[in-house]
Amino acid sequence: MIYCAPMRPVVAVDLGGTNIRAAFYPNGEPPARSSASRLTQAAEGAPAVLDRIHDAIEALKIPEPARRTMAIGIGAPGPLDQVRGVVIHAPNLPGWEDVRLGEILRERWGCYVFVENDANMAVLGEWRFGSGRGAHHIVMLTLGTGIGGGIIVDDRLVRGAHGLAGELGHIPVQLDGPRCSCGQLGHLEALASGTAIARMVREQGGLTHAASTGEASAEEVAAAARAGDPVALSVLQTAAHALGAALAGLVHTFNPERIILGGGVARAGGPFLEDVKRSMFASLMDPAFGEGVDIIPSALGEEAALLGGLALVQTST
Amino acid sequence: MIYCAPMRPVVAVDLGGTNIRAAFYPNGEPPARSSASRLTQAAEGAPAVLDRIHDAIEALKIPEPARRTMAIGIGAPGPLDQVRGVVIHAPNLPGWEDVRLGEILRERWGCYVFVENDANMAVLGEWRFGSGRGAHHIVMLTLGTGIGGGIIVDDRLVRGAHGLAGELGHIPVQLDGPRCSCGQLGHLEALASGTAIARMVREQGGLTHAASTGEASAEEVAAAARAGDPVALSVLQTAAHALGAALAGLVHTFNPERIILGGGVARAGGPFLEDVKRSMFASLMDPAFGEGVDIIPSALGEEAALLGGLALVQTST
């Protein structure tokens, strides 16, 4: 990968269902000189959200010379058409159907705009500035409410024929297994996401030492497991078993150097990550496949997508 | 992908556990002007097999000018180091441990030599000359005794960090499922390979209309299913269910344009391929992922690896 314009000023934007975050990198390097965020207030529809994106960029107070030479890298929930910069459909953003996000930003700001799926932005950020630095072959999974994925092969993002690649949460690991949020059976997301962990805790009668009576978050389950809660331990083992098997499949498929796990449970460390590794090795056709693979937590967390916007511009221009 | 030397004379060699096959393409285009084959006689060890490779190339009777400008593309089993041209370990070839195949051929023939894994050769061949023509994103699975795989992303072979990528037969699809040839549980190969199909037929008491009393080949089971044999139908449905789920995972991962299925069962066509497609669609998170994907049998069959040798030279020089 060649960086043609490493010094170009970059504005990175992370458009999420809850927040719009923006950051300004005057020399194309972290840290950001300024940052800003706005509530997305997605229910108000696409035009209002677009105004808020402009507003967040305005709030960065980009000085005049940079304003003329900058480029924008923006991450949006998928699926989207990266080449045309169009958000085809955003599940968490009502009214976002075929929104020409790239064109709209280019007309408003008079600069190059690069649009990418948010999960792809996260792996770009980690690859360039986080846990993926120095690696050329990376698989990343982010364990949140759902499970997002991103793949780097030979220093290139795997986007697929229509930009839909990397939906690693929907890899089937258990034929006729539990129902996934997407409606199908036995996907990884139905066994190892925050939602799946909460469901399994509920099915087993709840945490013994529950902090609250509501739905247990994955972080709460992880904390309960560290305190010895038997339900938490059992559920996290089930999740780790499924995740380890999926990782073995990804190792056989990609032969990566590094697997990066994002999201609260993975970043909490502790026995979960060890269980995942053990399950992965138990599913490898040959230990040689696992020897060169590091499984490490995301270094950037919430910042991954913004730094991914910076990496996106650098690898596109 | 740029073809720098499309007119270069190419010798392609397919080194298998049973046969060594060689073909000569004087203008870098099929059909071959001459071809030759030798029995591998692998038990005699690496030096004897290497002599037979030279012998097969000699038998091509390559004329003098081509002999000075030709390049060799050779496919070999098992994990290998493509950059150094070393066969690290070939399960079906006794004594093949760290054999410097590229160097040995280069010294004997005085030309460029490119060495590649045989499953990768097959997908290269299909991509350039067979069922993959015109597609930039391809996943190929060959259903034989085992299940081999090869992946093309953006017109490039996915080799991974150490050339081990594409072992798609060892993707886990059934947690704690049947034992695979590699020793682990629930891999695709344990549910949809020829070996798995024969095992499941045996477990269900054999074919009703068995042609022989021995182990049923996948082709025999496919023929029996077409004749209405209930055991054959049930076993092939199980295999198609597992294969369809694995393909859904690969579609979510790669968003390919084309999935190519090689091997006798897949090429026989009939209800098996339809069952595979149905199972794949039933596992997709959104039908949109399947709309642009063609699932088609290999066009080249046994010729895929030789034509892959030709494609390998063309994409390497």
Interface residues (C-beta under 8 A of the other chain):
Chain A: P79 H136 H137 G149 I151 V153 D154 R156 V158 R159 G160 A161 H162 G163 L164 A165 G166 E167 L168 H170 I171 P172 V173 Q174 L175 G177 C180 C182 G183 Q184 L185 G186 H187 H241 A242 A245 A246 A248 G249 L250 H252 T253 F254 N255 P256 E257 A282 S283 L284 M285 D286 A288 F289 G292
Chain B: P79 H136 H137 G149 I151 V153 D154 R156 V158 R159 G160 A161 H162 G163 L164 A165 G166 E167 L168 H170 I171 P172 V173 Q174 L175 G177 C180 C182 G183 Q184 L185 G186 H187 H241 A242 A245 A246 A248 G249 L250 H252 T253 F254 N255 P256 E257 A282 S283 L284 M285 D286 A288 F289 G292
